[in-house]
């Protein structure tokens, strides 16, 4: 496996931090390949003879992460400790925190040199500190590393007691720019209640949602939400975030009254009903689901391509988590009837105006007042009073500050040229100088190939592993398709694959290759030196798999264009 560029940098930085501090935190948003980076880091530390305990917070993740780990590190022995089996013999032991924190298991554990915490923002919880302290009782030099997408906890508790540094933080914008998440397409809709929302009381670190509901939960506003949705995102699977249960119910009623298949979920919703509802949203005919802080994290439905915020978010992390529910890339094989190139974000509650972009800096100290530090402020230009930085109307002289709408990740254009430069594989137009028109790109290694071509208004990535079948891994924008194809090759190849620096790539096509090309209708002029071994290999890979590739194109053509394939 070959890591993505940002993954490689994150692992390197984490190793440096561990050498210096014996602990570190890596921040990686959903979609960054957190388990891959975790596994690669353990692989690097294993070279130093370290035995590792990997902790997950959910039982289903234990086997899942172990399987991914073994793909990255096939030569490292692994084992599982759970409620039914207690296998301590692996150089990397995988366990759920609830199991590992039991006194008997802590008593029976072997000596560990390293603890890796998946979802590292949980590390300050008592069960985690119990395990960490036990490991360090036996080995004071044990390394502690956490991986998380949400370093700033909702309860404001810091992670400084566990991690005194953050080795690396991968920005959400990076994943969007490089094609691993879709772009948000943001609409800030002024309902004329912004001033009222700015004056809502805060209860601790969050707005008083009853006050928010008193402002937002009105029939005229709920109907406006539906009409704006119909205008901007009426054909999209949608998640709506509301302030209170009653608010969610009323917004849902507004959608249903407009003939939209909608439902709502709260913390009180029966587990089975909730599961059925989420399944119908992902795979069925449920189009809109309304919720109150239930689907903020731990929920992923890739077909969702519209997020509606009907409440303000006092914490940027909350807003990021909400919008992140709609940024996932689709797997066309799982969702054959859905095309997703972006995510519409409709903000009726001033969150985007308040917080701007989606990236936030990890704060290991948390929001605990005991940590110290002053809240950000600004000076009123009229009366020169010092007020909070998010103030819109000065409480002294009533000066109205200009409402500046920050960029909300609208400007991340990554070209295919950028991606090709970052890729360890050589991307070419295999049909240039023959039948090509610039609508296809191809790359290959020793174990497979990827072909990215334009179909209608979209780009399709078709891949094939050795002894496998051609399959579609992406339909969307060009960079997304190329990123998916490049990712496929990174997964099945290693550093010995067709690297751009390999000399053979630019050597003239062999006589045997020319013979096979001629058999497929490609005659190469004796003076045509553009045909390298690599270009010939790419073209032949296509011709030898043409039936399967063309069938995929034909099967998807009508869905994408609405017409028969020509």
C-alpha positions, 0 to 999 in steps of 0.5 A: 500500500502507498500512502496518500501524500498528506498521510505520509507527512502525518505519519512522519510528523507523528514519529518525530513527535513520539521520539521527542515527547513519547505522546502525540495527537493526530487530527484527521477529519472523516474521510482522511483514512485515519485507520490507514495512518494509524496502521502505518504509524504502528508499522514504523514504531514496530521497526523499533521493536515496540509492542502495541495496544490499539484501543477502539471505542466500539466493538465492531471497529475492533475486527474492522481496524484489525483487518485494515491494519493487516493490509498495511502491515502484513508482517506484523502479528495481530490478536484480539482481546474481547468479551469472548477471546483473550489472545495477548500474543500479537505484536499488535493487540486490538481491544475495545476500551470497555473490555480492556479497562476491566481489572482482570484484563489489566492484570493479565496484560503483557508489557506494552510499549505503545498505546494507540487510541482510535477516536483520541478525543475520548482519551481523557475519559476515566476508562482510558486514563485507567488503561494508560496509567496501567500500561505506564506503571509497567513501562514508564517509556510507553508511547501514547498516540491518539487519532481523532477527527474532533479534537475539541470536545463538546464538553470543553474538556481538554486533552492536555493531560494525555497529549502535550502536543498535536503532531499534525492536523489534516485540514478538511479543505485538503481532502476536498481539494484533493477529491476525497470529499465533495465540495460544499455549496453554501447558501446563507439565507437571511430570514430577518432574525439574525439580530434576535439570534445574536442576542440569544442567551448562552447556557454554558457553552451552547445557546439556549435552544428554547430561545432559539426555537421561540425565534425560529419555530414559526410556520412562516419560517418553516414553510420558507425552509421548505420552499428554499430547499425545493428551489436549491436542493429538491432532488437531494437526500437531506439532513436537517438540524433543529433546535428542539424536539418540537421544532424538529417535529414542526419542520418535518410537518412542513416538509410532509405538507409539501408532499415530501417524504420526510421524518424526524428523529430525536434522542427518544426515538426507539433504536429499531425505528431509528435504524429503519429510518436511517436505512430508508434515508440511505437506500430507500425513498425517505428524502428528508430526515429532521433531527435534534443533535442526534446525527451530529457525529457517528452517522454517515449516509453517503447519498446525503448531499444537502445539509440544512441548519435551522439553528445557530451553532455556538461552537465551530466544531458542532457546525463542522460535524453537521456539515461533514455529514454531507461531504462523503464520496459515493461508492457507485457500486453501493449506490448505483442510482445516485450521482454526487458531486457536491453538497448543498449547505443551507444555513438559516441560523447564522452559523456560517457567518459566525464561524466561516470555514470548516477547519478549526485548530486543535486546542489541547487545553479545552475550554476549561476556564481554569486554563486561563486566557482571554476571550477574543474581543474587538473595539467598537469604532463609535464608542471605543468599547471593547466587546466580544468578537462575535458581537453584531450590535454594540451594547453601549452605543448600538453600533452595527458591525458589518456582517462579514461572510467568510469563505466557506470552503468555496475556493478549493480547486485542485486541477488534474495537473496537481493530482498527477504531480502528487501521484506516484503513478504516471497519468497519461492520455493513452489514446492521444495521437491515435483516437484520443480527444483529451477525454480519458486519462489512465495510470497503471502499476504491476497489479492493476490499472485505472481508467478515467473517462468523460461520460456525458457531463461527468467523469467515471473512474473504472479500475481493474485489479489483476485477476479481478473484474473492471468496476466503477469506483467514482462518478463525479467531477474529474478530480474526484474520479482521478483521486478515486482511481489513484487511491485504488492503485495506492491500495493494491501497489507498493513502492516497487510499482510503476513509479514515475522515476522508473527508467522503463516508463520512457523506453520505446515500446517493445516489438511484442507490444507493437505486435499486440497493438497492431492486432487491436488496430493500432499501427505505429509509424517507425518514426513515431517515438511517442509510444513508450513501454508504459503508454503501450502497456496502458493501451493494451490493458484497455484493449484486453479488457475492452468488453468489460470496460465498455459495458460499464460505460454503456450501462451508466450512459443512460443514467448519466445522459438520459439517452442511448449510448452511441 
